[in-house]
Amino acid sequence: SSVRKKPNGNWINDTNWLNAIQLSQTIPLFKDLPESIVRGESQWKQWCDLEAPETQRVPDFEDRLDKMHRMLVIRALRSDRTMIVSKEYIADVMGQRYVESQPVNFESTHGESTERTPFVCILSMGSDPTDAILQLAKKKKKEVLSVSMGQGQEVVARKFIDQGVSTGCWALLQNCHLGIKFLNELEQRLANKDLEEIDPEFRVWITSEPQPQFPIGLLQMSIKITNEAPVGMKAGMKRSYAWVTQDMLDIVPRNEWRTLLWVLCHCHSVVQERRKFGAIGWTVPYEFNQSDLNACVMFLQNHLLEMDSKKSKEVTWSTIRYMISEIQYGGRITDDWDRRQMNTFTEKFFAQYVLDNDYEFLKGYSIPHGTEISVYRNHIENKIPAVDVPEVVGLNQNADLTYRLQQSADLFDTIMETQPRGGGGGGKSREEIVTELCVDLLSKVPADFNKEEVRGALAKMGVMKPINISFRQEMDVLAVSVKKVRTTLKNLQLAIAGTIVMSDDLANALDAMFNAKVPASWLKGAWFSPTVGVWFQIMLNRYDQWDKWLKQGRPKSYWLPGFSNGQGFLTAVKQEVARSKQGWALDDVVMLTQVEKMDFEDVRESPADGIYVHGLYLEGASWSKKEQHLIDASRGELIKLLPVMYITGVLKQDKKLGYQVYECPVYFRFDPRKRGMTAAQPNFMFAPEIRTIDPPSKWILRGTALLTYPGD
């Protein structure tokens, strides 16, 4: 439907403008909000560009707003600040204690329980309650029988429960998301008081990841505990130096020891803190935790003691770097680009210059010097900033903006999923809304490719040319998606009308489409998109590219995001280049890439060798068209469309570049996770070399990558 045109300029994006329109239609107080934005454009722009708009007066509306309505304006126009105003609103309405995190006290929790009250500890990234449970057991002089659940472990768990019930010792069942069946049995046993006598000292501790099949009865009778990893460098260093003792500081008689211990704890906090930034922080969210730090401290201690006994003058940095990045932390890392990142961190943190007295990691993050543990703990309390800048973990200022937007999006998704599914009192029912959407989408679904036309066009282009083989495969893949979409849209209308049975797949499609999500059956073997509108548009764009290729011949520049097998297509390009040259063997050919000055619209003809591609977006950096190299992204510039890229093949021995390059991974999107190249995450496509005047390590730590979609 047509909506009022948004103001000129890029200061307000489409999503925020649509939010303002929606707000004006649903809340009477805001009925003239779009009008006000258009009329007072300069003051609204100024307000939207503020670092913290929630602390300033809202143009035109300030005197009419209470806390709830202020939160709605922030949600509509600056959703990255939603969590902050939500906390303020909750503190105002319910009280401050509901927004402050409480450290978990297992002893007081134990005091609230009985022998029939299980403890369910919900596992979260980077925190494991096992040590805390064992310490409590030691204090209470209790034996703990521990088992990690999995295939065949039910027998052991049953034996431990039997023993605990009769003798009063404790049972610790770990990773219970892998043994759900046994939990049903445990629920019956604890709930049925007539079944058996239980020793009053008995307690059962369950650790589990969130799991939809977890028995609801067991959850209701249990005490639920979650212990999130600390957030922020200050909290991370505080936790590390609560574990470090005076004896530990005194154990090695060399000056370097205390400095390197601080650097190691700083490095540990950095790798943990990067996780919160999502895929730009770590491609795969690794569970780095206290055990990694323990192992590194133990190694560092032994290494320096050995140096001391040999009277060595200099620290052997290469050994320390290798042990920390490749062995200790590297043991968890499965992704090659993450390994490169970890190596870059250790090269930055473990070098001779960190031993200088006035060295700082970043302004405000200095290294204290002293022999007493209190010096270090006071430094953490008084000198480390309470709020971190993303640069401390190597990222650009925009990473914080992305993190806040993601946080808000997750919050709204959760709220949407917990809404009642029934029809409301007024307006259209969800079935009517979905039926209308089905009719609209079905009218836009393209026709199937004509087999005769395809055969004729391929014969003319050369059936056996590698790029044409890739083209044929791409059409076949898209045809499957088009057919699936058409069938679902037709059947869903029939099922809603009651003509056919509503199967599980159709019921799931109904739920998904009502929430503007993509039905799961469409995602199988296809690309991922967060909303059905974006997904459907990508399908139409793909069809358009193949249809034009079929009717007009090869494109002058290829829309790379439109390929379902980008790696196969790029290999086909190398094959064609190799075949066109006399005596070139494919094994000796490597890829050569170069970012051009022109945009897709300016491409007049295809290159003599190789191809042009377009449609790639830079994340974590920007591109200077004039200077033709990577530059830092300006504030609020989350992604940048890259100009056309030239890709060809050259012989390995002839590949010589006269400038510094950053090897930049390109990610497709087959699943909700945004990056990754392991078998479980096949999103990685290839890694072109992009020109840079800064050291490549800067872009490695920035998490700079090329994406085939413009973010979410």
Backbone hydrogen bonds, N-H to C=O, Kabsch-Sander energy under -0.5 kcal/mol:
donor,donor_aa,acceptor,acceptor_aa,energy
17,W,13,N,-2.1
18,L,14,D,-2.6
19,N,15,T,-2.2
20,A,16,N,-2.0
21,I,17,W,-2.2
22,Q,18,L,-2.6
23,L,19,N,-2.4
24,S,20,A,-2.1
25,Q,21,I,-1.4
26,T,22,Q,-1.6
27,I,23,L,-2.4
30,F,27,I,-1.8
31,K,28,P,-1.9
33,L,30,F,-2.3
36,S,32,D,-2.4
37,I,33,L,-2.4
38,V,34,P,-2.3
39,R,35,E,-2.5
40,G,36,S,-3.1
41,E,38,V,-0.8
44,W,40,G,-2.2
45,K,41,E,-2.6
46,Q,42,S,-2.2
47,W,43,Q,-2.1
48,C,44,W,-2.8
49,D,45,K,-1.8
50,L,47,W,-1.1
55,T,52,A,-1.9
56,Q,53,P,-1.6
61,F,59,P,-1.6
62,E,58,V,-1.9
64,R,61,F,-2.1
65,L,61,F,-0.8
65,L,62,E,-1.1
70,R,66,D,-2.3
71,M,67,K,-1.9
72,L,68,M,-1.6
73,V,69,H,-1.8
74,I,70,R,-2.2
75,R,71,M,-2.6
76,A,72,L,-2.0
77,L,73,V,-2.6
78,R,74,I,-2.8
81,R,78,R,-2.3
82,T,79,S,-1.5
85,V,81,R,-2.0
86,S,82,T,-2.6
87,K,83,M,-2.1
88,E,84,I,-1.8
89,Y,85,V,-2.5
90,I,86,S,-2.8
91,A,87,K,-2.8
92,D,88,E,-2.1
93,V,89,Y,-2.6
94,M,90,I,-3.3
95,G,90,I,-1.2
98,Y,95,G,-1.4
99,V,96,Q,-2.0
100,E,96,Q,-0.6
106,F,104,V,-0.7
109,T,105,N,-1.8
110,H,106,F,-2.4
111,G,107,E,-1.6
112,E,108,S,-0.8
112,E,109,T,-0.9
113,S,110,H,-1.5
117,T,114,T,-1.8
119,F,204,V,-2.5
120,V,118,P,-0.5
120,V,223,I,-2.7
121,C,119,F,-0.7
121,C,206,I,-3.7
122,I,120,V,-0.7
122,I,225,I,-3.1
123,L,121,C,-0.6
123,L,208,S,-2.6
124,S,127,S,-0.8
127,S,124,S,-2.0
131,D,128,D,-0.5
133,I,129,P,-2.2
134,L,130,T,-2.5
135,Q,131,D,-2.4
136,L,132,A,-2.0
137,A,133,I,-2.3
138,K,134,L,-2.1
139,K,135,Q,-2.1
140,K,136,L,-2.3
141,K,138,K,-0.8
142,K,137,A,-3.2
145,L,143,E,-0.5
145,L,170,W,-2.9
146,S,144,V,-0.7
147,V,172,L,-2.4
149,M,147,V,-0.6
149,M,174,Q,-2.8
153,Q,150,G,-2.0
157,A,153,Q,-2.4
158,R,154,E,-2.8
159,K,155,V,-2.0
160,F,156,V,-2.3
161,I,157,A,-2.4
162,D,158,R,-2.5
163,Q,159,K,-2.3
164,G,160,F,-2.5
165,V,161,I,-2.9
166,S,162,D,-1.7
167,T,163,Q,-2.7
168,G,164,G,-2.6
170,W,143,E,-2.6
171,A,203,R,-2.3
172,L,145,L,-3.0
173,L,171,A,-0.6
173,L,205,W,-3.2
174,Q,147,V,-3.0
174,Q,172,L,-0.7
176,C,207,T,-3.2
178,L,175,N,-1.9
179,G,176,C,-1.8
183,L,179,G,-1.0
184,N,180,I,-1.3
185,E,181,K,-1.3
186,L,182,F,-2.3
187,E,183,L,-2.4
188,Q,184,N,-1.7
189,R,185,E,-1.8
190,L,186,L,-2.4
191,A,187,E,-2.3
192,N,188,Q,-1.8
193,K,191,A,-1.1
195,L,192,N,-0.9
196,E,192,N,-0.6
199,D,165,V,-2.4
202,F,199,D,-1.9
203,R,169,C,-0.6
205,W,171,A,-3.2
206,I,119,F,-3.2
207,T,173,L,-2.7
208,S,121,C,-2.2
214,F,211,Q,-1.9
219,L,215,P,-1.7
220,Q,216,I,-2.1
221,M,217,G,-1.8
222,S,218,L,-0.8
222,S,219,L,-0.5
223,I,118,P,-2.4
224,K,222,S,-0.6
225,I,120,V,-2.9
227,N,122,I,-0.6
229,A,125,M,-0.6
232,G,230,P,-0.5
236,G,232,G,-2.2
237,M,233,M,-2.9
238,K,234,K,-2.3
239,R,235,A,-2.2
240,S,236,G,-2.2
241,Y,237,M,-2.8
242,A,238,K,-0.8
243,W,239,R,-1.0
244,V,240,S,-1.8
249,L,245,T,-1.6
250,D,246,Q,-1.7
251,I,247,D,-0.9
251,I,248,M,-0.5
257,W,254,R,-0.7
258,R,254,R,-0.5
258,R,255,N,-0.5
259,T,255,N,-0.9
260,L,256,E,-3.1
261,L,257,W,-2.2
262,W,258,R,-1.7
263,V,259,T,-2.5
264,L,260,L,-2.5
265,C,261,L,-2.1
266,H,262,W,-2.6
267,C,263,V,-2.7
268,H,264,L,-2.3
269,S,265,C,-2.2
270,V,266,H,-2.3
271,V,267,C,-2.4
272,Q,268,H,-1.8
273,E,269,S,-2.8
274,R,270,V,-2.1
275,R,272,Q,-0.9
276,K,273,E,-1.0
277,F,274,R,-1.5
278,G,275,R,-1.9
280,I,277,F,-0.8
281,G,278,G,-1.5
282,W,278,G,-1.8
286,Y,284,V,-1.6
288,F,286,Y,-1.1
292,D,289,N,-1.4
293,L,289,N,-1.2
294,N,290,Q,-2.8
295,A,291,S,-2.2
296,C,292,D,-2.0
297,V,293,L,-2.7
298,M,294,N,-2.5
299,F,295,A,-2.1
300,L,296,C,-2.7
301,Q,297,V,-2.6
302,N,298,M,-2.2
303,H,299,F,-2.8
304,L,300,L,-2.5
305,L,301,Q,-2.2
306,E,302,N,-2.2
307,M,303,H,-2.0
308,D,304,L,-2.4
309,S,305,L,-2.1
310,K,306,E,-1.6
311,K,308,D,-0.9
312,S,307,M,-2.5
317,W,315,V,-1.6
319,T,316,T,-0.6
320,I,316,T,-1.7
321,R,317,W,-3.1
322,Y,318,S,-2.3
323,M,319,T,-2.6
324,I,320,I,-2.4
325,S,321,R,-2.7
326,E,322,Y,-2.1
327,I,322,Y,-1.2
328,Q,323,M,-3.1
329,Y,324,I,-2.4
330,G,324,I,-0.7
331,G,327,I,-0.8
332,R,329,Y,-1.9
333,I,329,Y,-0.7
339,R,335,D,-2.0
340,R,336,D,-2.0
341,Q,337,W,-1.7
342,M,338,D,-2.5
343,N,339,R,-2.5
344,T,340,R,-1.8
345,F,341,Q,-2.1
346,T,342,M,-2.2
347,E,343,N,-2.0
348,K,344,T,-1.8
349,F,345,F,-2.6
350,F,346,T,-2.5
351,A,349,F,-0.8
354,V,351,A,-1.7
355,L,352,Q,-1.8
356,D,353,Y,-1.6
359,Y,356,D,-1.4
361,F,365,Y,-2.5
362,L,365,Y,-0.6
365,Y,362,L,-3.0
366,S,364,G,-0.5
367,I,359,Y,-0.9
375,V,372,E,-0.8
376,Y,372,E,-0.8
377,R,373,I,-2.3
378,N,374,S,-2.7
379,H,375,V,-1.6
380,I,376,Y,-2.1
381,E,377,R,-2.1
382,N,378,N,-2.7
383,K,379,H,-2.8
384,I,379,H,-1.1
392,V,389,V,-2.0
393,V,390,P,-1.5
394,G,391,E,-1.7
395,L,390,P,-2.1
399,A,396,N,-2.1
400,D,397,Q,-0.9
401,L,397,Q,-0.8
402,T,398,N,-2.6
403,Y,399,A,-2.4
404,R,400,D,-2.3
405,L,401,L,-2.4
406,Q,402,T,-2.5
407,Q,403,Y,-2.4
408,S,404,R,-2.3
409,A,405,L,-2.6
410,D,406,Q,-2.6
411,L,407,Q,-2.0
412,F,408,S,-2.5
413,D,409,A,-2.4
414,T,410,D,-2.3
415,I,411,L,-2.3
416,M,412,F,-2.8
417,E,413,D,-2.4
418,T,414,T,-1.5
419,Q,416,M,-1.1
433,I,429,S,-2.3
434,V,430,R,-2.7
435,T,431,E,-2.4
436,E,432,E,-2.3
437,L,433,I,-2.0
438,C,434,V,-2.7
439,V,435,T,-2.4
440,D,436,E,-2.3
441,L,437,L,-2.8
442,L,438,C,-2.8
443,S,439,V,-1.6
444,K,440,D,-0.5
444,K,441,L,-1.3
445,V,441,L,-0.9
451,K,449,F,-0.6
454,V,450,N,-2.5
455,R,451,K,-2.6
456,G,452,E,-2.6
457,A,453,E,-2.5
458,L,454,V,-2.5
459,A,455,R,-2.0
460,K,456,G,-1.8
461,M,457,A,-2.1
462,G,458,L,-2.2
465,K,462,G,-1.4
468,N,465,K,-0.7
469,I,465,K,-2.0
470,S,466,P,-2.1
471,F,467,I,-2.1
472,R,468,N,-2.2
473,Q,469,I,-2.1
474,E,470,S,-2.3
475,M,471,F,-2.1
476,D,472,R,-1.9
477,V,473,Q,-2.2
478,L,474,E,-2.4
479,A,475,M,-2.4
480,V,476,D,-1.4
481,S,477,V,-1.4
482,V,478,L,-2.7
483,K,479,A,-2.2
484,K,480,V,-2.2
485,V,481,S,-2.6
486,R,482,V,-2.4
487,T,483,K,-2.5
488,T,484,K,-2.5
489,L,485,V,-2.5
490,K,486,R,-2.0
491,N,487,T,-2.9
492,L,488,T,-2.6
493,Q,489,L,-1.3
494,L,490,K,-1.8
495,A,491,N,-2.8
496,I,492,L,-2.4
497,A,493,Q,-1.9
498,G,494,L,-0.6
498,G,495,A,-0.7
499,T,494,L,-2.3
500,I,494,L,-0.8
503,S,501,V,-1.1
507,A,503,S,-2.5
508,N,504,D,-2.6
509,A,505,D,-2.2
510,L,506,L,-2.4
511,D,507,A,-2.2
512,A,508,N,-2.7
513,M,509,A,-2.8
514,F,510,L,-2.0
515,N,511,D,-1.5
516,A,513,M,-1.3
517,K,512,A,-3.5
522,W,519,P,-1.2
523,L,519,P,-1.0
524,K,520,A,-1.0
526,A,523,L,-2.3
528,F,669,R,-2.8
532,V,516,A,-2.2
535,W,531,T,-2.2
536,F,532,V,-2.5
537,Q,533,G,-2.0
538,I,534,V,-2.1
539,M,535,W,-1.9
540,L,536,F,-2.1
541,N,537,Q,-2.6
542,R,538,I,-2.5
543,Y,539,M,-2.4
544,D,540,L,-2.4
545,Q,541,N,-2.2
546,W,542,R,-2.4
547,D,543,Y,-2.8
548,K,544,D,-2.4
549,W,545,Q,-2.1
550,L,546,W,-2.4
551,K,547,D,-2.1
552,Q,548,K,-3.6
553,G,549,W,-1.5
558,Y,612,Y,-2.8
560,L,558,Y,-1.3
560,L,614,H,-1.5
562,G,559,W,-1.8
563,F,560,L,-2.0
569,F,565,N,-1.9
570,L,566,G,-2.3
571,T,567,Q,-2.0
572,A,568,G,-2.0
573,V,569,F,-1.7
574,K,570,L,-1.9
575,Q,571,T,-2.4
576,E,572,A,-2.4
577,V,573,V,-2.2
578,A,574,K,-2.6
579,R,575,Q,-2.6
580,S,576,E,-1.6
581,K,577,V,-0.6
581,K,578,A,-1.0
584,W,581,K,-1.0
588,D,585,A,-1.5
589,V,585,A,-0.5
589,V,586,L,-1.3
590,V,650,V,-3.2
592,L,648,T,-2.9
594,Q,646,Y,-2.0
596,E,594,Q,-0.5
596,E,644,V,-2.9
602,D,599,D,-1.4
603,V,600,F,-1.4
604,R,602,D,-0.5
611,I,647,I,-2.8
613,V,645,M,-2.4
614,H,558,Y,-2.5
617,Y,707,L,-3.0
618,L,640,K,-3.5
619,E,705,A,-2.7
620,G,638,L,-0.7
622,S,631,I,-3.3
624,S,629,H,-2.4
625,K,623,W,-0.8
628,Q,624,S,-2.2
629,H,624,S,-0.8
630,L,691,R,-1.9
631,I,622,S,-2.4
637,E,634,S,-2.3
638,L,636,G,-1.3
640,K,618,L,-1.7
642,L,616,L,-2.9
644,V,598,M,-2.3
645,M,613,V,-2.7
646,Y,594,Q,-3.4
647,I,611,I,-2.9
648,T,592,L,-2.3
650,V,590,V,-2.6
652,K,588,D,-2.6
654,D,651,L,-1.4
655,K,651,L,-0.8
655,K,652,K,-1.1
656,K,654,D,-1.0
662,Y,690,I,-2.8
664,C,662,Y,-0.9
664,C,688,P,-2.6
666,V,686,F,-2.5
667,Y,706,L,-2.8
668,F,683,N,-3.9
681,Q,678,T,-1.1
683,N,681,Q,-1.0
684,F,676,G,-1.3
684,F,681,Q,-0.6
685,M,666,V,-3.1
686,F,666,V,-0.5
690,I,662,Y,-2.6
690,I,688,P,-0.6
692,T,660,Q,-2.3
698,K,695,P,-1.7
699,W,695,P,-0.7
700,I,696,P,-2.0
701,L,697,S,-2.3
702,R,698,K,-1.3
703,G,699,W,-0.6
703,G,700,I,-0.9
704,T,699,W,-2.1
705,A,619,E,-1.9
706,L,665,P,-2.7
707,L,617,Y,-3.2
708,T,667,Y,-1.7
711,G,709,Y,-2.2
